[in-house]
Amino acid sequence: MSDTPKLTARQQQILQLVQHTIAHTGAPPTRAEIAAELGFRSANAAEEHLQALARKGVIELVSGTSRGIRLKGPARASLPGDGFSLPLPGMAQLALPLIGRVAAGSPILAQEHVDQTYHLEPTLFARRPDYLLRVRGMSMQGAGIMDGDLLAVQSTREARNGQIVVARLGDEVTVKRFHRHQGQIELHAENPDYPTIVVHPGEPFEIEGLAVGLIRNNMLM
């Protein structure tokens, strides 16, 4: 007998949207984004469906964050890009260096930045990552990215609006949500306590990579 709860067609649609968004952006959607995507009149309608999914045990809702949706059970296990589950012993195939502190002006993948290497199953990720970056601070907590988490990153110099990126600003490396508007670059935090970073023309800026998954550090112990 299956342990998978029975979902309505609409609940299944919302669950698939949450899975798709996490797989492609590295974070769950907001209620407003769900409402806009599925044609609801308000974010409250999306919230009601999410509450029903939470009661059925397929998601967990984290209060106080706009993107506080976490997949649970089969919904999480079936997602190739969520990065929250680890493979069985003997399945490890992908060697990912864990990047610690990044020295000013040096490449992010320089050998002196590598704390250790983790071996993970590549199917955990929607896109193939090149390294893991230890998250510092709580500026992205609204996207479910907490201090001490390991962010799976694919090296790239390009990003689309709304994607979570690893960016270099002068001598600092930061994780933020990328937006380009009328030729101006903005890096948005997912925490109201942190201001938006505006990159002005001529300022040193470079995209180092794109978030493609997330691993809770305590799951690697």
C-alpha positions in Angstrom: 0.0 0.0 0.0 1.4 3.4 -1.0 2.2 6.0 1.6 1.8 8.8 -0.9 -1.1 11.0 0.1 -3.9 11.6 -2.5 -3.8 15.1 -3.9 -6.4 17.0 -5.9 -5.5 18.0 -9.4 -4.9 21.6 -8.3 -2.7 20.5 -5.3 -0.7 18.3 -7.7 -0.3 21.3 -10.0 1.0 23.5 -7.2 3.3 20.8 -5.9 4.8 20.4 -9.4 5.3 24.2 -9.7 7.1 24.2 -6.4 9.3 21.3 -7.5 10.0 23.0 -10.9 10.9 26.3 -9.3 13.3 24.8 -6.8 15.0 22.7 -9.5 15.5 25.7 -11.9 16.2 28.6 -9.5 17.4 26.9 -6.3 14.5 28.3 -4.2 10.8 27.8 -3.9 8.3 30.3 -5.3 6.5 33.0 -3.3 2.7 32.8 -2.8 2.4 35.7 -5.3 4.4 33.9 -7.9 2.2 30.8 -7.5 -0.9 32.9 -7.8 0.4 34.7 -10.9 1.5 31.4 -12.6 -1.7 29.5 -12.0 -4.1 32.4 -12.4 -5.4 32.8 -8.9 -6.9 36.2 -8.0 -4.8 36.6 -4.9 -1.9 35.1 -3.0 -4.3 34.0 -0.3 -5.7 31.4 -2.6 -2.2 30.0 -3.1 -1.7 30.0 0.7 -4.9 27.9 1.2 -3.7 25.2 -1.2 -0.2 25.2 0.4 -1.8 24.8 3.8 -3.7 21.8 2.4 -0.4 20.3 1.1 1.2 20.8 4.4 -1.7 19.0 6.2 -1.1 16.1 3.8 2.6 16.0 4.7 4.1 16.7 1.3 5.5 20.1 2.2 6.5 22.0 5.3 5.7 25.7 5.7 8.2 27.9 7.4 6.7 31.0 9.0 8.1 34.4 8.6 9.6 34.0 5.1 8.1 34.6 1.7 9.7 31.5 0.2 9.3 29.3 3.3 8.2 26.1 1.5 10.2 22.9 2.0 9.4 19.6 0.3 9.0 16.5 2.4 9.0 12.7 1.8 8.4 11.5 -1.8 8.0 15.0 -3.0 11.5 15.8 -2.0 13.0 12.5 -3.0 11.6 12.8 -6.6 13.2 16.2 -7.1 16.6 16.0 -8.9 17.7 19.5 -8.0 16.7 20.0 -4.4 20.0 18.7 -3.0 18.5 17.9 0.4 18.9 14.1 0.2 22.1 12.2 -0.1 22.8 9.0 -2.1 23.2 5.6 -0.6 26.8 4.5 0.2 28.6 3.4 -2.9 26.6 5.7 -5.2 28.9 8.7 -5.0 30.1 9.8 -8.4 30.6 13.5 -8.3 33.6 15.0 -6.5 32.7 18.6 -5.4 35.3 20.8 -3.6 33.9 22.8 -0.7 35.0 26.4 -0.9 35.6 28.2 2.4 36.9 31.7 2.7 37.8 33.3 -0.7 40.9 35.5 -0.7 40.6 38.9 -2.3 41.4 39.0 -6.0 42.0 35.3 -6.4 40.0 32.7 -8.4 37.2 31.2 -6.3 38.3 27.7 -7.2 41.9 28.3 -6.2 43.3 25.3 -4.4 44.0 27.3 -1.2 40.2 28.0 -0.9 39.2 24.3 -0.9 38.4 23.0 2.7 37.6 19.4 1.6 35.9 17.4 -1.1 32.5 15.8 -1.0 31.4 12.9 -3.2 27.7 13.2 -4.2 25.4 11.5 -6.7 25.0 13.9 -9.7 21.3 13.2 -10.1 20.7 15.2 -6.9 21.0 18.4 -9.0 19.0 19.8 -11.8 22.3 21.1 -13.4 25.8 19.8 -12.8 27.5 21.8 -10.0 31.2 22.6 -10.1 31.7 23.2 -6.4 30.0 23.7 -3.0 30.1 27.1 -1.2 29.6 27.4 2.5 26.9 30.0 3.2 27.7 32.7 5.7 25.0 34.8 7.3 21.2 34.9 7.0 20.7 37.3 4.1 19.0 34.6 2.0 16.9 32.9 4.7 13.7 33.8 2.9 14.9 31.4 0.1 15.5 28.7 2.6 19.3 29.3 2.5 20.7 29.4 6.1 24.0 30.2 7.7 26.3 27.1 7.4 24.4 25.5 4.5 26.3 24.3 1.5 25.2 25.8 -1.8 25.8 23.8 -4.9 27.1 26.2 -7.6 27.6 25.8 -11.3 30.3 28.1 -12.7 29.0 30.6 -15.1 29.3 34.3 -16.0 25.7 34.7 -17.1 22.4 34.8 -15.1 18.7 35.5 -15.7 16.6 37.8 -13.6 15.4 36.0 -10.5 18.2 33.4 -10.3 20.3 33.0 -7.2 23.9 33.8 -8.0 27.3 33.8 -6.4 28.7 37.2 -7.3 32.0 38.9 -6.6 31.9 42.6 -5.7 35.4 43.9 -5.5 37.1 41.8 -2.8 33.8 40.3 -1.5 31.9 37.2 -2.6 28.2 37.1 -1.9 25.1 35.0 -2.6 22.1 37.0 -3.7 19.1 37.0 -6.2 20.2 38.6 -9.5 18.2 41.4 -11.2 19.1 43.5 -14.2 16.8 46.5 -14.8 17.4 49.2 -17.4 21.1 48.5 -17.5 21.5 48.5 -13.8 22.4 45.4 -11.8 20.7 44.8 -8.4 21.5 42.0 -5.9 18.5 41.3 -3.7 18.6 39.6 -0.3 15.8 37.4 0.9 15.7 39.0 4.3 14.3 42.5 5.0 17.1 43.2 7.4 19.6 43.3 4.5 19.5 46.1 1.9 19.5 45.6 -1.9 23.0 45.9 -3.4 23.1 48.2 -6.4 26.0 47.8 -8.7 26.8 51.1 -10.4 28.6 51.3 -13.8 32.3 51.0 -13.5 32.2 49.2 -10.1 34.0 45.8 -10.0 31.4 43.1 -10.4 31.4 39.6 -11.8 29.1 36.6 -11.6 31.0 33.6 -10.4 28.2 31.0 -10.6 24.6 29.9 -10.4 22.9 28.1 -7.4 21.7 24.7 -8.5 21.0 23.0 -5.2 21.4 23.2 -1.4 22.6 20.8 1.2 22.1 21.1 4.9 25.6 20.8 6.4 24.4 18.5 9.2 23.3 15.9 6.6 26.9 15.4 5.6 28.1 14.4 9.1 
